């Protein structure tokens, strides 16, 4: 396993505990990912929950390689010139989803500013391959900003993911420090436009790390900004420094503070909120089922009585039949 020892050398409060693997499913998941030559953000970003998630047979697939064109001050993913895209990667992700019997899959990617579309077409192909090989699966994407190119974003939305996630990461004041090449207003715009491109038929989601020096009023302001841009799902977690070369932790927030933020966010109008020290964007992603909100909204407009609405009832087209002709052996 990829593990930076420095991540665990600093003295941390008692509520920051990283679980070690003790479940055979963890090793089975790791073996499957290695067998299909896939990359997961779980390892690349040194997620503290990977022991738990992999032990449950879940993982967040990171497509388009493991080398990022950006150098964010918080992220453990390596910054380097990326390799060429692998044409068969979408099918490998689809096959992994099938073997793991996933009902909910999360697909993310490094920033690929070296590509004109920022990797949007690769997202589109992966979504379509996963849907073709896994009918009825709920597909969540966690995407970069594609440099705010609407035509690139449209490619992703044309593939019709159920859940669209783009992380704000931090408050507006700290964005230049934490995400040097990202723009706070741009991230908000991407979230709003993604929903508009499919006439609201997608659940939009965003997340923030806390403990980087943000003030309470700034966190609440960011919540308001997200709500103003039609975001309904929010995740809040503690920033953990991956290496001494990354931004230091300014504060370890007590779980009570996270509970307070969760209550405030729900009172403000977010439909689903995950808030806690070890919460990450994809942590227990399948538990909230925000994709059902779309069905509930549709039912309020045009009631459908006597039906148990499920994600497959969403008005999302099937992928073209010629997308996947074969599976990975």
C-alpha positions as a Markdown table, in Angstrom:
| # | Residue | x | y | z |
|---|---|---|---|---|
| 1 | Unk | 0.0 | 0.0 | 0.0 |
| 2 | Unk | 1.2 | 3.5 | -0.7 |
| 3 | Unk | 1.6 | 5.2 | 2.7 |
| 4 | Unk | 3.6 | 8.3 | 3.6 |
| 5 | Unk | 4.9 | 7.8 | 7.1 |
| 6 | Unk | 5.0 | 11.5 | 7.7 |
| 7 | Unk | 1.2 | 11.5 | 7.6 |
| 8 | Unk | 1.1 | 9.7 | 10.9 |
| 9 | Unk | 4.1 | 11.2 | 12.7 |
| 10 | Unk | 2.5 | 14.5 | 13.8 |
| 11 | Unk | 0.6 | 14.4 | 17.0 |
| 12 | Unk | -3.1 | 14.4 | 16.2 |
| 13 | Unk | -6.2 | 14.6 | 18.5 |
| 14 | Unk | -7.8 | 11.4 | 19.7 |
| 15 | Unk | -10.6 | 11.6 | 17.2 |
| 16 | Unk | -8.3 | 11.3 | 14.2 |
| 17 | Unk | -7.8 | 7.6 | 13.9 |
| 18 | Unk | -6.9 | 5.8 | 10.7 |
| 19 | Unk | -8.1 | 2.2 | 10.6 |
| 20 | Unk | -5.7 | -0.5 | 9.4 |
| 21 | Unk | -6.9 | -3.3 | 7.1 |
| 22 | Unk | -8.3 | -6.4 | 8.9 |
| 23 | Unk | -10.9 | -7.6 | 6.4 |
| 24 | Unk | -10.2 | -10.1 | 3.6 |
| 25 | Unk | -12.5 | -8.1 | 1.3 |
| 26 | Unk | -9.9 | -5.3 | 1.5 |
| 27 | Unk | -7.2 | -7.5 | 0.0 |
| 28 | Unk | -9.7 | -8.8 | -2.5 |
| 29 | Unk | -10.5 | -5.3 | -3.7 |
| 30 | Unk | -6.8 | -4.4 | -3.8 |
| 31 | Unk | -6.1 | -7.5 | -5.9 |
| 32 | Unk | -8.9 | -6.7 | -8.3 |
| 33 | Unk | -7.7 | -3.2 | -8.8 |
| 34 | Unk | -4.2 | -4.3 | -9.4 |
| 35 | Unk | -5.3 | -7.1 | -11.8 |
| 36 | Unk | -7.2 | -4.6 | -14.0 |
| 37 | Unk | -4.3 | -2.1 | -13.8 |
| 38 | Unk | -6.5 | 0.7 | -12.4 |
| 39 | Unk | -5.8 | 3.7 | -10.3 |
| 40 | Unk | -7.8 | 4.8 | -7.3 |
| 41 | Unk | -8.0 | 8.2 | -5.6 |
| 42 | Unk | -8.1 | 6.2 | -2.4 |
| 43 | Unk | -4.4 | 5.4 | -2.7 |
| 44 | Unk | -3.2 | 8.3 | -4.7 |
| 45 | Unk | -4.7 | 10.9 | -2.4 |
| 46 | Unk | -3.8 | 8.9 | 0.7 |
| 47 | Unk | -7.5 | 8.8 | 1.8 |
| 48 | Unk | -7.7 | 7.9 | 5.5 |
| 49 | Unk | -10.8 | 5.8 | 4.9 |
| 50 | Unk | -9.5 | 3.5 | 2.3 |
| 51 | Unk | -9.1 | 0.6 | 4.8 |
| 52 | Unk | -12.8 | 0.9 | 5.7 |
| 53 | Unk | -14.1 | 1.5 | 2.1 |
| 54 | Unk | -12.0 | -1.3 | 0.5 |
| 55 | Unk | -13.0 | -3.6 | 3.3 |
| 56 | Unk | -16.6 | -3.0 | 2.2 |
| 57 | Unk | -15.7 | -3.7 | -1.4 |
| 58 | Unk | -16.0 | 0.0 | -2.6 |
| 59 | Unk | -13.5 | 2.3 | -4.3 |
| 60 | Unk | -13.3 | 5.5 | -6.2 |
| 61 | Unk | -11.8 | 5.0 | -9.6 |
| 62 | Unk | -9.4 | 7.7 | -10.8 |
| 63 | Unk | -9.2 | 7.7 | -14.6 |
| 64 | Unk | -6.8 | 9.5 | -17.0 |
| 65 | Unk | -3.7 | 8.5 | -15.1 |
| 66 | Unk | -2.2 | 9.3 | -11.7 |
| 67 | Unk | -0.1 | 12.3 | -12.8 |
| 68 | Unk | -1.9 | 15.7 | -12.4 |
| 69 | Unk | -1.1 | 18.9 | -14.3 |
| 70 | Unk | -1.8 | 21.0 | -11.2 |
| 71 | Unk | 0.0 | 21.3 | -7.9 |
| 72 | Unk | -2.6 | 22.1 | -5.3 |
| 73 | Unk | -1.2 | 22.8 | -1.8 |
| 74 | Unk | -3.3 | 20.1 | -0.1 |
| 75 | Unk | -3.3 | 17.2 | -2.5 |
| 76 | Unk | -1.1 | 14.1 | -2.3 |
| 77 | Unk | -1.5 | 13.2 | -6.0 |
| 78 | Unk | 1.8 | 13.7 | -7.9 |
| 79 | Unk | 2.3 | 16.6 | -10.2 |
| 80 | Unk | 4.0 | 15.6 | -13.5 |
| 81 | Unk | 3.6 | 15.5 | -17.2 |
| 82 | Unk | 0.8 | 13.0 | -17.7 |
| 83 | Unk | 0.9 | 9.9 | -19.8 |
| 84 | Unk | -1.3 | 9.4 | -22.8 |
| 85 | Unk | -4.8 | 8.3 | -22.2 |
| 86 | Unk | -5.4 | 4.5 | -22.3 |
| 87 | Unk | -8.2 | 3.6 | -24.7 |
| 88 | Unk | -9.3 | 0.5 | -22.8 |
| 89 | Unk | -9.4 | 2.2 | -19.4 |
| 90 | Unk | -13.2 | 2.9 | -19.6 |
| 91 | Unk | -13.9 | -0.9 | -20.2 |
| 92 | Unk | -11.5 | -1.8 | -17.3 |
| 93 | Unk | -13.4 | 0.5 | -15.0 |
| 94 | Unk | -16.7 | -1.0 | -16.2 |
| 95 | Unk | -15.3 | -4.5 | -15.6 |
| 96 | Unk | -14.1 | -3.7 | -12.1 |
| 97 | Unk | -17.6 | -2.3 | -11.3 |
| 98 | Unk | -19.1 | -5.5 | -12.6 |
| 99 | Unk | -16.8 | -7.8 | -10.6 |
| 100 | Unk | -17.3 | -5.8 | -7.4 |
| 101 | Unk | -21.1 | -5.9 | -8.0 |
| 102 | Unk | -21.3 | -2.2 | -7.4 |
| 103 | Unk | -24.7 | -0.5 | -7.2 |
| 104 | Unk | -23.0 | 2.9 | -6.9 |
| 105 | Unk | -19.7 | 3.8 | -8.6 |
| 106 | Unk | -17.7 | 7.0 | -8.2 |
| 107 | Unk | -15.4 | 8.1 | -11.1 |
| 108 | Unk | -12.9 | 10.9 | -10.7 |
| 109 | Unk | -9.8 | 12.0 | -12.5 |
| 110 | Unk | -6.7 | 14.1 | -12.2 |
| 111 | Unk | -6.7 | 17.6 | -13.8 |
| 112 | Unk | -5.6 | 17.1 | -17.4 |
| 113 | Unk | -4.8 | 20.7 | -18.6 |
| 114 | Unk | -2.6 | 19.2 | -21.2 |
| 115 | Unk | -5.7 | 18.0 | -23.1 |
| 116 | Unk | -7.9 | 20.4 | -25.0 |
| 117 | Unk | -11.0 | 19.0 | -23.4 |
| 118 | Unk | -9.4 | 18.4 | -20.0 |
| 119 | Unk | -10.3 | 14.7 | -20.2 |
| 120 | Unk | -14.0 | 15.3 | -20.6 |
| 121 | Unk | -14.4 | 12.8 | -23.5 |
| 122 | Unk | -12.6 | 10.2 | -21.4 |
| 123 | Unk | -15.1 | 10.7 | -18.6 |
| 124 | Unk | -17.9 | 10.4 | -21.2 |
| 125 | Unk | -16.6 | 7.1 | -22.5 |
| 126 | Unk | -16.1 | 5.7 | -19.0 |
| 127 | Unk | -19.6 | 6.6 | -17.9 |
| 128 | Unk | -21.1 | 5.0 | -21.0 |
| 129 | Unk | -19.0 | 1.8 | -20.7 |
| 130 | Unk | -19.9 | 1.4 | -17.0 |
| 131 | Unk | -23.6 | 1.9 | -17.7 |
| 132 | Unk | -23.6 | -0.5 | -20.6 |
| 133 | Unk | -21.9 | -3.3 | -18.6 |
| 134 | Unk | -23.7 | -2.5 | -15.3 |
| 135 | Unk | -27.4 | -1.7 | -16.1 |
| 136 | Unk | -29.1 | 0.1 | -13.3 |
| 137 | Unk | -25.9 | 1.2 | -11.5 |
| 138 | Unk | -25.8 | 4.7 | -10.0 |
| 139 | Unk | -23.0 | 6.7 | -11.5 |
| 140 | Unk | -21.3 | 9.6 | -9.6 |
| 141 | Unk | -18.6 | 11.7 | -11.1 |
| 142 | Unk | -16.1 | 13.9 | -9.3 |
| 143 | Unk | -14.6 | 16.1 | -11.9 |
| 144 | Unk | -12.0 | 18.9 | -12.4 |
| 145 | Unk | -13.2 | 22.3 | -13.7 |
| 146 | Unk | -12.2 | 21.6 | -17.4 |
| 147 | Unk | -11.0 | 25.3 | -17.3 |
| 148 | Unk | -14.7 | 26.3 | -17.6 |
| 149 | Unk | -15.0 | 25.1 | -21.2 |
| 150 | Unk | -18.7 | 24.7 | -21.6 |
| 151 | Unk | -18.4 | 22.3 | -24.5 |
| 152 | Unk | -16.2 | 20.0 | -22.5 |
| 153 | Unk | -18.5 | 20.0 | -19.5 |
| 154 | Unk | -21.4 | 19.3 | -21.9 |
| 155 | Unk | -19.6 | 16.1 | -23.0 |
| 156 | Unk | -19.7 | 14.8 | -19.5 |
| 157 | Unk | -23.3 | 15.8 | -18.9 |
| 158 | Unk | -24.4 | 14.2 | -22.2 |
| 159 | Unk | -23.4 | 10.9 | -20.7 |
| 160 | Unk | -25.9 | 11.6 | -18.0 |
| 161 | Unk | -24.3 | 10.8 | -14.6 |
| 162 | Unk | -26.8 | 10.6 | -11.7 |
| 163 | Unk | -24.6 | 12.7 | -9.4 |
| 164 | Unk | -22.2 | 15.5 | -10.4 |
| 165 | Unk | -19.5 | 16.4 | -7.9 |
| 166 | Unk | -17.0 | 19.2 | -8.1 |
| 167 | Unk | -15.3 | 20.2 | -4.9 |
| 168 | Unk | -15.0 | 23.8 | -3.8 |
| 169 | Unk | -12.3 | 22.5 | -1.4 |
| 170 | Unk | -12.0 | 25.7 | 0.7 |
| 171 | Unk | -13.4 | 29.2 | 1.2 |
| 172 | Unk | -12.9 | 32.0 | -1.3 |
| 173 | Unk | -10.2 | 33.8 | 0.6 |
| 174 | Unk | -7.9 | 30.7 | 0.8 |
| 175 | Unk | -8.5 | 29.5 | -2.7 |
| 176 | Unk | -5.4 | 31.1 | -4.3 |
| 177 | Unk | -3.3 | 29.4 | -1.6 |
| 178 | Unk | -4.9 | 26.0 | -1.5 |
| 179 | Unk | -5.8 | 25.7 | -5.2 |
| 180 | Unk | -3.4 | 28.0 | -7.0 |
| 181 | Unk | -4.7 | 27.3 | -10.6 |
| 182 | Unk | -8.3 | 27.0 | -9.7 |
| 183 | Unk | -10.9 | 29.9 | -9.4 |
| 184 | Unk | -13.6 | 30.0 | -6.7 |
| 185 | Unk | -16.2 | 31.6 | -9.0 |
| 186 | Unk | -15.3 | 29.2 | -11.7 |
| 187 | Unk | -16.0 | 26.2 | -9.5 |
| 188 | Unk | -19.4 | 27.6 | -8.5 |
| 189 | Unk | -20.2 | 28.3 | -12.2 |
| 190 | Unk | -19.3 | 24.7 | -13.2 |
| 191 | Unk | -21.7 | 23.3 | -10.6 |
| 192 | Unk | -24.6 | 25.5 | -11.7 |
| 193 | Unk | -24.0 | 25.0 | -15.4 |
| 194 | Unk | -23.8 | 21.2 | -15.1 |
| 195 | Unk | -27.2 | 21.1 | -13.6 |
| 196 | Unk | -28.7 | 23.4 | -16.1 |
| 197 | Unk | -27.3 | 21.4 | -19.0 |
| 198 | Unk | -29.6 | 18.5 | -18.1 |
| 199 | Unk | -32.5 | 20.6 | -17.1 |
| 200 | Unk | -31.9 | 19.9 | -13.4 |
| 201 | Unk | -32.0 | 16.1 | -13.8 |
| 202 | Unk | -28.8 | 15.5 | -11.8 |
| 203 | Unk | -27.9 | 15.8 | -8.1 |
| 204 | Unk | -25.1 | 18.2 | -7.6 |
| 205 | Unk | -22.5 | 17.9 | -4.9 |
| 206 | Unk | -19.5 | 19.7 | -3.5 |
| 207 | Unk | -17.1 | 19.4 | -0.6 |
| 208 | Unk | -14.8 | 21.4 | 1.6 |
| 209 | Unk | -11.8 | 20.7 | 3.8 |
| 210 | Unk | -11.6 | 22.5 | 7.1 |
| 211 | Unk | -8.7 | 23.3 | 9.3 |
| 212 | Unk | -6.7 | 25.4 | 6.7 |
| 213 | Unk | -7.3 | 28.7 | 8.5 |
| 214 | Unk | -10.8 | 29.4 | 7.4 |
| 215 | Unk | -13.2 | 31.4 | 9.6 |
| 216 | Unk | -16.7 | 30.2 | 10.6 |
| 217 | Unk | -18.4 | 33.1 | 8.8 |
| 218 | Unk | -16.5 | 32.2 | 5.6 |
| 219 | Unk | -17.6 | 28.5 | 5.8 |
| 220 | Unk | -21.2 | 29.7 | 6.2 |
| 221 | Unk | -20.8 | 32.1 | 3.3 |
| 222 | Unk | -19.5 | 29.2 | 1.1 |
| 223 | Unk | -22.5 | 27.2 | 2.0 |
| 224 | Unk | -24.7 | 30.1 | 0.8 |
| 225 | Unk | -22.7 | 30.3 | -2.4 |
| 226 | Unk | -23.2 | 26.6 | -3.1 |
| 227 | Unk | -26.9 | 26.8 | -2.4 |
| 228 | Unk | -27.2 | 29.8 | -4.7 |
| 229 | Unk | -25.6 | 27.6 | -7.4 |
| 230 | Unk | -28.1 | 24.8 | -7.0 |
| 231 | Unk | -25.9 | 22.4 | -5.0 |
| 232 | Unk | -27.9 | 20.0 | -2.8 |
| 233 | Unk | -25.2 | 17.7 | -1.3 |
| 234 | Unk | -22.4 | 18.9 | 0.9 |
| 235 | Unk | -19.4 | 17.1 | 2.5 |
| 236 | Unk | -17.2 | 18.6 | 5.1 |
| 237 | Unk | -14.0 | 17.0 | 6.4 |
| 238 | Unk | -10.8 | 17.7 | 8.3 |
| 239 | Unk | -7.7 | 18.6 | 6.2 |
| 240 | Unk | -4.8 | 16.2 | 6.9 |
| 241 | Unk | -1.4 | 17.1 | 5.7 |
| 242 | Unk | -0.1 | 14.4 | 3.3 |
| 243 | Unk | 3.6 | 15.4 | 3.5 |
| 244 | Unk | 5.8 | 18.1 | 5.0 |
| 245 | Unk | 5.9 | 19.7 | 1.6 |
| 246 | Unk | 2.1 | 20.4 | 1.7 |
| 247 | Unk | 0.1 | 23.1 | 3.5 |
| 248 | Unk | 0.2 | 22.7 | 7.3 |
| 249 | Unk | -2.9 | 22.0 | 9.4 |
| 250 | Unk | -3.9 | 25.2 | 11.1 |
| 251 | Unk | -6.6 | 23.6 | 13.3 |
| 252 | Unk | -8.0 | 20.2 | 14.1 |
| 253 | Unk | -11.7 | 20.8 | 14.5 |
| 254 | Unk | -13.5 | 18.9 | 17.2 |
| 255 | Unk | -16.3 | 16.5 | 16.1 |
| 256 | Unk | -18.8 | 18.8 | 17.8 |
| 257 | Unk | -17.8 | 21.6 | 15.4 |
| 258 | Unk | -18.5 | 19.3 | 12.5 |
| 259 | Unk | -21.9 | 18.4 | 14.0 |
| 260 | Unk | -22.7 | 22.1 | 14.3 |
| 261 | Unk | -21.8 | 22.7 | 10.7 |
| 262 | Unk | -24.0 | 19.8 | 9.6 |
| 263 | Unk | -26.9 | 21.2 | 11.5 |
| 264 | Unk | -26.4 | 24.6 | 10.1 |
| 265 | Unk | -26.1 | 23.3 | 6.5 |
| 266 | Unk | -29.3 | 21.3 | 6.8 |
| 267 | Unk | -31.1 | 24.3 | 8.2 |
| 268 | Unk | -29.9 | 26.3 | 5.3 |
| 269 | Unk | -31.4 | 23.9 | 2.9 |
| 270 | Unk | -28.9 | 21.2 | 1.8 |
| 271 | Unk | -30.7 | 17.9 | 1.3 |
| 272 | Unk | -27.8 | 15.7 | 2.3 |
| 273 | Unk | -24.8 | 16.6 | 4.5 |
| 274 | Unk | -21.8 | 14.5 | 5.6 |
| 275 | Unk | -19.7 | 16.3 | 8.1 |
| 276 | Unk | -17.0 | 14.8 | 10.3 |
| 277 | Unk | -13.2 | 14.7 | 10.7 |
| 278 | Unk | -12.6 | 11.8 | 8.3 |
| 279 | Unk | -15.4 | 12.6 | 5.9 |
| 280 | Unk | -14.2 | 12.8 | 2.3 |
| 281 | Unk | -16.0 | 13.4 | -1.0 |
| 282 | Unk | -16.8 | 9.8 | -1.7 |
| 283 | Unk | -17.0 | 8.5 | 1.8 |
| 284 | Unk | -20.2 | 6.3 | 2.1 |
| 285 | Unk | -21.2 | 8.0 | -1.2 |
| 286 | Unk | -23.9 | 5.4 | -1.8 |
| 287 | Unk | -25.6 | 5.9 | 1.6 |
| 288 | Unk | -27.2 | 9.3 | 0.8 |
| 289 | Unk | -28.8 | 8.3 | -2.6 |
| 290 | Unk | -29.3 | 11.9 | -3.7 |
| 291 | Unk | -30.2 | 10.6 | -7.1 |
| 292 | Unk | -33.6 | 9.8 | -5.7 |
| 293 | Unk | -34.2 | 13.5 | -5.0 |
| 294 | Unk | -34.7 | 13.9 | -8.8 |
| 295 | Unk | -37.4 | 11.3 | -8.7 |
| 296 | Unk | -39.1 | 12.9 | -5.7 |
| 297 | Unk | -39.1 | 16.3 | -7.4 |
| 298 | Unk | -40.6 | 14.7 | -10.5 |
| 299 | Unk | -43.2 | 13.0 | -8.4 |
| 300 | Unk | -44.2 | 16.3 | -6.8 |
| 301 | Unk | -44.7 | 17.8 | -10.2 |
| 302 | Unk | -46.6 | 14.9 | -11.7 |
| 303 | Unk | -47.5 | 12.3 | -9.0 |
| 304 | Unk | -46.9 | 8.7 | -9.8 |
| 305 | Unk | -48.9 | 6.6 | -7.3 |
| 306 | Unk | -48.3 | 3.0 | -6.4 |
| 307 | Unk | -44.7 | 2.9 | -7.7 |
| 308 | Unk | -41.5 | 2.3 | -5.8 |
| 309 | Unk | -39.3 | 4.7 | -7.7 |
| 310 | Unk | -35.7 | 3.7 | -8.3 |
| 311 | Unk | -32.6 | 5.2 | -10.0 |
| 312 | Unk | -33.4 | 3.2 | -13.1 |
| 313 | Unk | -36.6 | 5.1 | -13.4 |
| 314 | Unk | -34.6 | 8.3 | -14.0 |
| 315 | Unk | -34.9 | 9.7 | -17.5 |
| 316 | Unk | -31.4 | 8.8 | -18.4 |
| 317 | Unk | -30.7 | 7.3 | -21.8 |
| 318 | Unk | -28.9 | 4.0 | -22.2 |
| 319 | Unk | -25.4 | 4.1 | -23.6 |
| 320 | Unk | -25.1 | 3.3 | -27.3 |
| 321 | Unk | -25.0 | -0.4 | -27.8 |
| 322 | Unk | -21.7 | -0.3 | -29.7 |
| 323 | Unk | -19.8 | 1.3 | -26.8 |
| 324 | Unk | -18.8 | -2.0 | -25.3 |
| 325 | Unk | -18.4 | -5.0 | -27.5 |
| 326 | Unk | -16.2 | -7.1 | -25.2 |
| 327 | Unk | -15.3 | -7.4 | -21.6 |
| 328 | Unk | -11.9 | -7.7 | -20.0 |
| 329 | Unk | -10.8 | -11.2 | -19.7 |
